[in-house]
Amino acid sequence: MHIGEKIIDRPLRWGMVGGGRTSNVGYKHRLGALRDNTAFQMVCGAFDLDYERCIDFGKNLGMDPKRLYPDYKTMFEEEAKLPDGVEVVDIATPNFQHYEVVKAALEAGLHVICEKPLFFEVEQGLEMQKLAEEKGKLVCVTYGFSGSQLLLQMRHMVKEGMLGKIHMVDLKYTHGYGCDPKGDVQSEGQKWRVDPTKVGKSFVLGDLSTHTFYESQLATNDMKVKQVLCDRQAFVGSRYPLEDNAYVLIRYEGGAVGRMWTSCVDAGTIDTQVIRIVGSKASLEWHDANPNLLYYQEQGKPAQTMVRANDYLCDECNADESLGATHIEGLSESWANIYLKFAAAIDAKNRGDEEKLKNMVYPDLQHGIDGIRWISACAKSADQGGVWVDFA
């Protein structure tokens, strides 16, 4: 159980690029990083392309105006001159800016926490992987739902063979808020998401399904994907060639199969993310709308509902809980859990503790690259008329 005590010697000095007043995600990052004030300390920011708005926003967060910057290049340059300069940079910008900012941050000797999807191309991810290794720095990826504790319980039960041999993985992440296209032109946080020059090859495949894909990898102990087949649609025609709906079939190494439905035009649905893993003996099912419950169904026996923060859950699961079983946890706690792991991983890297680092479970650069690979393979399959495409 985590109750806010420090797990590293001192908070890491942390700054943000993007994530300002018009951002849809910035507050989630700050909620995650600053929950306990023992892992990260916010010291600087280049929150906005509008510098006056950046300054006003930063002041309203209680920050020193001298450490609010007009752009990331200025921030990295000026912070490097300070004895207490930034150590970790958080990138909460639109997708098209991720690559250039991550590269600049690593070259400046900073650890990086970046929004997903990481980059447009797998090759860019491999380039940054090499640069991170050269600089001795980490790149972490904010798959924000993945800090939900019961995903680690699923991982444990799959690893222990409680489901038997895994046969099927059924995935879903849909909502209906894209049914009305007004947001495509009126919302600052939506405009760039439907612009191929800013979002890349996909809309919902990148914006939504990468979350669920990573969570499924977490829960299945990184089952290797062999091939995917994708059929995608733009039911709001102005979004073409991007998609607002997609169905993906998955073939895993070892014979298991899976499917993913992702959509922002699932009318009437507020937000639905489901992970179901079916084995030869039993199945598990988890819903992000009720992340405190995990459903376990063993063939021929009564169904069980497991509740977060109980002693019958594995140690890895309960290590992340903080409120007790009688209180509900949700997305903010999930973000805080992954940020705590980011801090522990960065601290281990700084101390040269590679043994601890290799045993940690958190969304790292390799998982970010796998997310790019997922988007690229799905888009390639769909663009070729819905054919099987190798994942590697």
N, C-alpha and C positions, 0 to 999 in steps of 0.2 A: 504494500500500500504506500502511495506517495502522498505526503501531506505538506509539501513545500520546502522541506529542508534541502540544503544545497547538496548537489552530487558532484560538483566540481569546485575547485578552490575559490574561484571568483567568477562573477558574471563576465561573459564575453562581450566586448564592445561591438555593437551591432548597428548597422545603418540600413536604410531602405532606398532603393531606386524604384520610382513609381509607388503605387499604393496610396495615392493621395485622396483628395476630397471626391473626385469623380470615379474612383476605382471601385469595382465590385468586390475585390478580394483583399485590399490592404488591411482592413480591420481584422479579418480572420488571421492574417499573419501576426499582427500586433497582439491579438488575444492569445495566440499560441506562444509567442516568444516571451511575453511579459507576464504570464500568469502568476509566477512566484517571485519574480525579481531576483532569482538566484541563478538563472541560466544565461540570460541576456540582459544587457543594459543598452537602451537606445541612445545613441550619441549624435547621430547625424542623419541627414536625409536629402535626397534630390527627388522630391515627391511628385513633381509636376513639370510639364513643359512650360507652363505659365509660372514664371518665377515669383511674381507677386502673390499668386495663389499658393504657391509652395511655402513662402514665408508666412503668410497668414495662417495656413493650415498647421505648420510646424509650431508656431507660437501657441496655437490653441491646444497643442499636445504638451505644452510646457517645455519646449526645447529651446536651447540657446540659439538665437537668430544667427550668430556668427557661424554656426555649423549647419546652416540650411543653404543648399547650393543650387545653382541654375541648371546643372546637368551632371551626369555621372562622372564625366572626365574631370571636371573641376573638383568634384568631391574626392575622387581617388587621389588627385594630385595634392590637394590642400591637406587632406587627412594624413597623408604620408609624412608631412612636415611636423606633425604634432607628437609629443611624447605619449599621449594617450589616444592616438588615432584609432580609427575603426579597424577591427580585426575580421569581421564577418559582414558580408553584404547580402542583403535580401533583394531579389529581383522580382518585382510584382508589376511588370510592364506587359503590354500586349506581346503576343508570340514573336512577331517579326524582329523585336529588339533583343530577345534573349541571347542570341549567339554573340553579338558584338559586346554586350555588357558582361556576359560571363567571361569572355576572352580577356577583356580589359581588366576585370577584377582579378583573375588568376595571374595575369602579367604584373599586376600591382601587388601580388603576394597576399591576396585575401582569400579566405574561405568563402564559399558561395552557397546560398540557399535560393533555389529558383522555382518559379511557377512551372507547371506542366502545361502543354507538352514542351519539352525542353528546347528542341530546335526543329527545323524543317527536315533536315537530312541526317541519316545515320552517320554519314561521313563526318559531319560537323561534330556529332557526339564523340566519335572515335578520336577526332583531333583534340577535343577538349579533355578527353580521358588521358591522352598522352601529355598534354600541357599540365594537367593537375598532378600527374605523377612526377613530372619534372620539378614542379614548384613545391611538392610536398603538401598540397592542399586538398580539401574535400569539396565536392559538389553534391549537395543534397537536393532532393526534389519534393515539392509539397503536394503529395497525394494526401490531401487533408483528411479524408475519411478513414485512412488506413491506421490511425491511432485508436480506433475503436477496439477495445480489449478483446472482445469475443472473437475477432478474427484470429488472434493468437491461440485461442482455445480450439478453433477449427484447425489451425496449423498443427497443433499438438495431437489432436485426435486422428488426423490424417497420417501423421508421422508414426503414431503408435499402432496403426493398422486397425483402428476401431471401425472403420468403414469397409475394410477389406480392400481389394484391388479397385482403384478408381476407374469407373467406366464413363461417367458423364459429368460435365460441368455446365450448368445453365446460368446465364448471366443476363442482367437487365439493368439499364439505367435510362429512365425516361421521365419527361415532364411535358406539360402542355403549354408552357408560356411562350413558345414560338409560333403558336397558331395565328396570332395577330402580328402581322409584319410591321406594324407601326414602330415597334422598338428598333427595327433595323435602321431606321432613319432618325429616330428621336432620342434614343438612349446612347450616351457616350460609351457606356460599357458594352453595348451590343453592336454598334456600328462596325467596329474593327473585326468583330467575330464573323461577319458575313462578307468580308472583303478578302479575296484570295491573296492579295499582295501583302496582307498583314497577318493572316491566319494560316496560310499555307495550303495544304492539299485537302483539308477537311474542315467541317464545322463541328457537328456533334460527335463524330468519331474521335476528334481530338479533345473537344471541350468536355465531353461527358464520359465516353467509353474508356478513355485511358485510366480514369480513376478505378473503374470496376475491373479492368484488365489487371492492373497492379494488385488490387485487393485479392483477386482470384489467384494470382501467382503467390502472394503472401500465404493465403490459406492452404494452397496445395503444395507448399514447399517447393515452389518454382518448377512445376511441371513444364517440360519443354514443349513449345508449340512447334509442330512440323509444317502445317499448311493452313491457310485460311481461304475462304470463299466468301466474297462480300457482294451484296446487292444494295445499292443506296439510291435514295430518291430526294428530290427537292420538291416537296409538295407546295411550298411557296416558291413559285417559279423564279422570282427575282434572285433567289439564292444560288441558282445554278451557276457554275458547275460544282459548288459545294452542296452538301446534303443536310437535310434536317431530319432524316430518318434513315436507318440502315439496319440490315440483318446480316450477321456474320456467322458462318459455320466454321468450326475449328477442328482440326485433327492434331492430336498430341502424339509425341513419340511414346511408344509403348502400347498404342491401340485405343486410348481413351478418345472421346469426342466431346465437342461442346458447341454452344451457340451463344450469341450475344444479340440482344435487341437494344438499340440506342435511338432516342428520338426526343425532339423538343416540340413535336406536334401530336403528342399523345393526349388528345383533348380530354379535359376533366381531371387529369392527373396533376397533382401538385409537385410531387417529387418521389420517384420510386426507384430504388436501387436494391436489387436482390442478387444474392449469390447462393446457389444450390449446388452441392457436391454430392454425387451419387456413387456409391461403391457397390461391391458385390454382396456386402452384408448389411449396410445401413447408409443413411443419408443425413446431411446437415444442411440447414437453411438459415440465412441471416438477412435481415432487412435493415437498411440504414434508417428508415422511418421509425423503427423501434430497436435501436442498437443495443439495448440492454437485455435482449432475449435472443437465445439461440435454440433452434428446434432440431432435435435429434430423434431420428426414426429408425429403429432397428427392426429388420424384417421379422414379422410374426410376434412382435412385442408391443406394448403400449407406447405411444409417442411420448417423448420427454421434452419439457421446456426448461432450458438452463437459464438461470438469471445471473447477471453480472454481479461480481463481488461476493460470491459464495465460496465456502471452503472446498467444495467438490471440484472447483475449477483448477486448472494447472497453475503453477507458480508464475510462469511467464505472463499469463493473463492477469492474475491478481496483482502483480507488481505495478501495473499501470493504473489501478483504480485509486480514487482519492476521496469519494464521497460516502461510501458504504452502500449496502444493498437497498436500503430503504429510501434512497434518493436517486433521481434520474440523472444520468449523464447523457451528453449529446455531442454536437459537432465541435463546440468550443473546447471541450475536454479532449476530443480526438486530436485537434490541432495542437493543443498544449502537449500531449503525449509525444507526438512526433518531434516537436521542437525540443523537448527535453532530451530525446535520443540524439537529435542533431548536435546539441551542446555536448553531450557525453562523447559522441564520436569525434567531434572537433578537438575536444580536450585530449582524448586518447591519441589523436594524430599529432597534436602539438607535443605531447610527452614521448612520442615514439613507441607507444604501446600497441604494436600491430597485432598482438595476440588477442587483446580485448576487441580491437576493431573488427577483426575478421569473424568474430563470434556474435557481433551485434546484428540485430534485425531492424532495418529502417530503410526507407526509400533513398537509395544512393544513386550515383551517376550511372551505373550499369542498368539499374531499373529505369532510369530516364531514357537511356538509349533503347531499351526494349520497348518503351512506349512509342518512341519514334518509329521503330521497326514495325510495331503493330499498325500505326496509322498508314505508313507507307505501303505495307502489304495489302491492307484492306482497300486503299485507294487504287492500287495497281490492279487488284482483282476486279473491282467494280468497273474501272475504266476499260478493262478488256472484255466486258460483257458478263462478268460473274463467273470467273474460272478459278480453279484451285491454283494458288500461288505459294511458293515456298517461303517460309518465314525467315529463314537464315539470311 
